[in-house]
Amino acid sequence: MTEDVKETFRTRGSSGGAPPAPAALAAKVRTLAPSMTRSMQRVAEAVAGDPAGCAALTVTGLAELTGTSEATVVRTARLLGYPGYRDLRLALAGLAAQQQSGRAPAITTDIAVDDPIADVVAKLAYDEQQTLADTAAGLDTAQLGAAVGALAGARRTDVYGIGASGLVAQDLTQKLLRIGLIAHAHSDPHLAVTNAVQLRAGDVAIAITHSGSTGDVIEPLRVAFERGATTVAITGRPNSSVTQYADHVLTTSTSRESELRPAAMSSRTSQLLVVDCLFVGVAQRTYEAAAPALAASYEALAHRHRSSPR
């Protein structure tokens, strides 16, 4: 790897955004906890579980409460998006105030094998709502706006995804095609790379991977990155491998994985929300061209939705 590319990694993927708002803190914990060390998880779980109590503690006090060190507390605060522990304490105080004003605390509802179907519906609906709320709270709107701007002016857009993420990639490209933009979804890793080689400045490449470590998605994004295309990562792990090749990182959230609710279910839900945000943003920016294109595609398909004469 050349020094130029290493330097690019340090500068292109950085958001430089403000610390997350108090409402986003719990969502950040749920999103990032799986990738933390066990000691950092203890700190994160403590601040999410008792924001009021932790807000009253010094960094030493929180370290003693969680059986960790002051350095671990500070590292956890920074991983959650805060410059230091003081900023995290302020967010905890704000979150505690919101909860005291009547906001319901987040809960996880596991589905049991013998649950009645009505309970399954209720639990899934709750988890979906929580996933969407967490994703919305943690989404960096500056990064989202920059990605929308790149898509709106792109010569072409390539989207990479495997498995459940591949379905989301297809959804995004279908939406972009309906407003007259050139977009391709790639789930075959070989075709993804051979198409990425053709990209250049003015094009956009989007990688969708919840884990952020799917090699078949990272490789074409890397190629697109090195060819000068604007690159976007939609991932549940903002510090994962895929982000080193991303100009813009859009973070998703998921509910806790269980036997009957694999991560692919909730990650798909949050990814679809991000995709819809991208699409609506692009449609807004290209409205004069997008509106007629949508109308034309609707009219072209309208006869397929009409009842056939008897």
Salt bridges, closest charged atoms under 4 A:
GLU3 OE2 - LYS6 NZ 3.55
GLU7 OE1 - ARG10 NH2 2.57
GLU45 OE1 - ARG38 NH2 3.85
ASP110 OD2 - ARG256 NH2 3.06
ASP115 OD2 - LYS123 NZ 2.86
ASP127 OD2 - ARG261 NE 3.76
GLU128 OE2 - ARG261 NH1 3.58
ASP134 OD2 - ARG30 NE 2.46
ASP158 OD2 - ARG156 NH2 2.93
ASP158 OD2 - HIS186 NE2 3.48
ASP171 OD2 - LYS175 NZ 2.59
ASP203 OD2 - ARG155 NH2 2.91
GLU226 OE1 - ARG222 NH1 3.13
ASP247 OD1 - ARG12 NE 2.54
ASP276 OD1 - LYS175 NZ 3.38
